[in-house]
């Protein structure tokens, strides 16, 4: 999504050229290209699909079929991790407690299906500004409270700096998640202000904002995380630019921080 203006073949081509070994894919462009075709494209290039985004939205109707489809797509793509954006408030779940209860129930229903297919579910807490419409799980502690009801190899968490940097309890939660083997995904994005209208597409290029990204990387390393580190930037200004240029800039920024 950082360079969503690039078609998948272009993305694969330039990742290979730049030495980027893996790609975190989103379902919409994969479906547009064709799931089987996307899997073959990435596999034949020798790249890894680090994660698939996203499952979740458990507080809305139709969540079960959609999430089973997402798990099946993850299997086809060869990744072992489906990232979950859990869902916000709805008429059926009008407050945070009922929403989180429904999210927990849904994950309990979904986890065995995913586990049988070798897919881990990674609950991603989102910044509280998204609690009403996108994700009632706002802190890493809240995500772990749900995940720890299940085996670690079935359900864990995604640590995204953009969503967690403000929470002074997050470092202890990262340590807690590391001890129990529940860090299934680690994503980087910076925090810049003012946020744009709608706030969704305000993720800053690495090193341009308020987050000490190097400290977060050290924190995850100390917690024992050895998996991929993804960069996930939703940013209209970046999307309006040449995608190859943005990809090269992002890799330079990644190395710098």
C-alpha positions as CSV (number, residue, x, y, z in Angstrom):
1,X,0.0,0.0,0.0
2,X,3.0,2.3,0.4
3,X,3.3,2.4,-3.3
4,X,-0.2,1.3,-4.4
5,X,0.2,3.3,-7.6
6,X,2.6,0.5,-8.8
7,X,1.0,-2.5,-10.5
8,X,2.1,-5.8,-8.9
9,X,4.5,-6.7,-11.7
10,X,6.2,-3.3,-11.4
11,X,6.4,-3.7,-7.6
12,X,7.9,-7.1,-7.9
13,X,10.4,-5.9,-10.6
14,X,11.7,-3.0,-8.5
15,X,11.7,-4.9,-5.2
16,X,14.0,-7.4,-6.9
17,X,16.2,-4.6,-8.3
18,X,16.5,-2.9,-4.9
19,X,17.0,-6.0,-2.9
20,X,13.8,-5.9,-1.0
21,X,13.1,-9.6,-0.1
22,X,9.4,-9.5,0.8
23,X,6.1,-7.8,0.2
24,X,3.2,-7.3,2.5
25,X,0.2,-7.6,0.3
26,X,-3.3,-6.1,0.5
27,X,-6.4,-8.1,-0.6
28,X,-7.9,-5.5,-3.0
29,X,-5.0,-5.2,-5.5
30,X,-4.4,-9.0,-5.2
31,X,-8.0,-9.7,-6.1
32,X,-7.8,-7.2,-8.9
33,X,-4.8,-8.9,-10.4
34,X,-6.0,-12.4,-9.5
35,X,-5.0,-14.3,-6.4
36,X,-3.5,-17.3,-8.2
37,X,-1.7,-15.0,-10.7
38,X,-0.3,-12.8,-7.8
39,X,0.9,-15.9,-6.0
40,X,2.7,-17.1,-9.0
41,X,4.2,-13.7,-9.8
42,X,5.7,-13.3,-6.3
43,X,6.7,-16.9,-6.0
44,X,8.4,-17.1,-9.3
45,X,10.4,-13.9,-8.4
46,X,11.7,-15.6,-5.3
47,X,10.0,-13.0,-3.0
48,X,8.2,-13.7,0.3
49,X,4.7,-12.5,1.1
50,X,5.3,-11.3,4.6
51,X,1.6,-10.8,5.6
52,X,-1.8,-10.4,4.0
53,X,-4.0,-7.4,5.0
54,X,-6.6,-7.5,6.0
55,X,-9.2,-9.7,7.7
56,X,-11.4,-8.5,10.6
57,X,-14.4,-6.1,10.7
58,X,-16.0,-8.6,13.0
59,X,-18.8,-6.3,14.2
60,X,-20.4,-6.2,10.7
61,X,-22.6,-8.6,8.9
62,X,-20.9,-11.1,6.6
63,X,-17.6,-11.2,8.5
64,X,-17.3,-15.0,8.6
65,X,-17.4,-15.7,4.9
66,X,-15.2,-12.7,4.1
67,X,-12.6,-13.8,6.7
68,X,-12.6,-17.4,5.6
69,X,-11.9,-16.1,2.0
70,X,-9.1,-14.0,3.3
71,X,-7.5,-17.0,5.0
72,X,-7.8,-19.0,1.8
73,X,-6.1,-16.2,-0.1
74,X,-3.3,-16.1,2.4
75,X,-2.8,-19.8,1.9
76,X,-2.6,-19.4,-1.9
77,X,-0.2,-16.5,-1.5
78,X,2.1,-18.5,0.7
79,X,2.1,-16.2,3.8
80,X,1.5,-17.5,7.3
81,X,0.0,-14.3,8.7
82,X,-3.4,-12.5,8.2
83,X,-3.5,-9.1,9.8
84,X,-6.8,-8.2,11.5
85,X,-8.5,-4.8,11.7
86,X,-11.1,-5.8,14.1
87,X,-14.0,-3.4,13.4
88,X,-15.7,-0.5,15.1
89,X,-19.0,0.3,16.6
90,X,-22.2,-0.8,14.8
91,X,-25.9,-0.9,15.8
92,X,-25.3,-4.5,17.0
93,X,-22.2,-3.4,19.0
94,X,-23.0,0.1,20.0
95,X,-20.2,0.5,22.6
96,X,-16.6,-0.5,23.0
97,X,-17.2,-3.3,25.5
98,X,-19.8,-5.0,23.3
99,X,-17.6,-4.5,20.2
100,X,-14.6,-6.1,21.9
101,X,-16.7,-9.0,23.1
102,X,-18.0,-9.6,19.6
103,X,-14.5,-9.4,18.2
104,X,-13.3,-12.0,20.8
105,X,-16.2,-14.3,19.9
106,X,-15.5,-14.0,16.2
107,X,-11.8,-14.8,16.6
108,X,-12.7,-17.8,18.6
109,X,-14.9,-19.0,15.7
110,X,-12.3,-18.2,13.1
111,X,-9.0,-19.3,14.7
112,X,-9.5,-23.1,14.3
113,X,-10.2,-22.6,10.5
114,X,-7.1,-20.5,10.2
115,X,-4.9,-22.8,12.3
116,X,-5.9,-25.9,10.3
117,X,-4.6,-24.1,7.2
118,X,-1.3,-22.9,8.8
119,X,-2.4,-19.2,9.1
120,X,-1.8,-17.1,12.1
121,X,-4.2,-14.3,13.0
122,X,-2.5,-11.0,14.0
123,X,-4.7,-8.5,15.9
124,X,-3.7,-5.0,15.0
125,X,-4.6,-2.3,17.6
126,X,-5.4,1.0,15.9
127,X,-4.9,4.5,17.3
128,X,-7.9,5.5,19.4
129,X,-9.1,8.0,16.7
130,X,-10.2,5.0,14.8
131,X,-12.1,3.3,17.7
132,X,-15.6,4.3,16.5
133,X,-15.5,3.3,12.9
134,X,-12.6,0.9,12.3
135,X,-11.2,-0.8,15.3
136,X,-12.4,-1.0,18.9
137,X,-9.1,-2.5,19.9
138,X,-6.9,0.6,20.6
139,X,-3.9,-0.6,22.7
140,X,-1.5,-3.5,22.5
141,X,-2.7,-4.5,26.0
142,X,-6.3,-4.8,24.7
143,X,-5.1,-6.8,21.7
144,X,-3.1,-9.2,24.0
145,X,-6.1,-9.6,26.3
146,X,-7.9,-11.1,23.3
147,X,-5.0,-13.0,21.8
148,X,-4.0,-14.6,25.1
149,X,-7.2,-16.6,25.1
150,X,-5.8,-18.7,22.3
151,X,-2.6,-20.6,21.6
152,X,0.2,-18.2,20.5
153,X,0.6,-20.1,17.2
154,X,-3.0,-19.3,16.4
155,X,-3.5,-15.7,17.5
156,X,-1.0,-12.9,18.1
157,X,-0.6,-9.2,17.5
158,X,0.7,-6.7,15.0
159,X,2.9,-4.0,16.3
160,X,2.5,-0.8,14.2
161,X,4.4,2.2,15.3
162,X,1.9,4.6,13.9
163,X,-0.8,3.3,16.1
164,X,1.1,2.6,19.3
165,X,3.8,5.2,19.7
166,X,1.7,7.5,22.0
167,X,1.0,4.8,24.6
168,X,3.6,4.7,27.4
169,X,2.4,1.2,28.3
170,X,3.2,-0.2,24.9
171,X,6.9,-1.0,25.6
172,X,5.9,-3.3,28.5
173,X,3.2,-4.8,26.3
174,X,5.7,-5.5,23.6
175,X,7.9,-7.3,26.1
176,X,4.8,-9.3,27.3
177,X,4.0,-10.2,23.7
178,X,7.6,-11.2,23.0
179,X,7.8,-13.5,26.0
180,X,4.7,-15.3,24.9
181,X,5.7,-15.5,21.2
182,X,2.7,-13.4,20.0
183,X,4.4,-10.7,17.9
184,X,3.3,-11.9,14.5
185,X,3.9,-8.7,12.5
186,X,5.9,-5.4,12.9
187,X,5.1,-2.4,10.8
188,X,6.7,1.1,10.6
189,X,5.2,4.4,9.8
190,X,5.9,7.9,11.1
191,X,3.5,10.4,12.7
192,X,3.3,13.8,11.2
193,X,0.9,16.7,11.8
194,X,-1.4,18.2,10.9
195,X,-3.3,15.1,10.0
196,X,-5.2,15.3,6.7
197,X,-9.0,15.5,6.5
198,X,-10.4,12.1,7.3
199,X,-7.1,11.2,9.1
200,X,-6.8,7.8,7.4
201,X,-4.1,8.7,4.9
202,X,-1.8,10.7,7.2
203,X,1.1,8.2,7.8
204,X,4.4,10.0,7.4
205,X,7.5,8.8,5.5
206,X,10.0,7.2,7.9
207,X,12.1,9.8,9.7
208,X,9.9,12.8,9.0
209,X,7.7,12.8,12.1
210,X,7.6,12.4,15.9
211,X,8.2,8.6,16.3
212,X,11.6,7.3,17.4
213,X,11.6,4.4,15.0
214,X,15.1,3.2,15.8
215,X,14.0,2.9,19.5
216,X,11.0,0.8,18.4
217,X,13.1,-1.5,16.3
218,X,15.4,-2.0,19.3
219,X,12.4,-2.7,21.5
220,X,11.2,-5.4,19.1
221,X,14.6,-6.9,18.9
222,X,14.9,-7.0,22.6
223,X,11.6,-8.7,22.8
224,X,12.9,-11.5,20.5
225,X,11.2,-10.5,17.3
226,X,13.1,-11.8,14.3
227,X,10.5,-11.6,11.6
228,X,10.0,-9.2,8.7
229,X,9.8,-5.4,9.3
230,X,7.2,-3.9,7.0
231,X,6.7,-0.3,6.0
232,X,3.0,0.7,5.6
233,X,2.3,4.2,4.5
234,X,-1.1,5.5,3.7
235,X,-0.3,8.9,2.2
236,X,-2.1,10.8,-0.6
237,X,1.0,12.9,-1.4
238,X,3.2,9.8,-1.7
239,X,0.6,8.1,-3.8
240,X,0.5,11.1,-6.2
241,X,4.2,10.7,-7.0
242,X,6.1,8.3,-9.1
243,X,5.9,5.0,-7.4
244,X,9.4,3.8,-8.2
245,X,10.8,7.1,-6.8
246,X,8.7,6.6,-3.6
247,X,9.9,3.0,-3.3
248,X,13.5,4.0,-3.6
249,X,13.0,6.9,-1.1
250,X,11.3,4.6,1.4
251,X,14.1,2.1,1.2
252,X,16.6,4.8,1.9
253,X,14.5,6.1,4.8
254,X,14.2,2.6,6.2
255,X,18.0,2.1,6.2
256,X,18.5,5.6,7.8
257,X,16.2,4.9,10.8
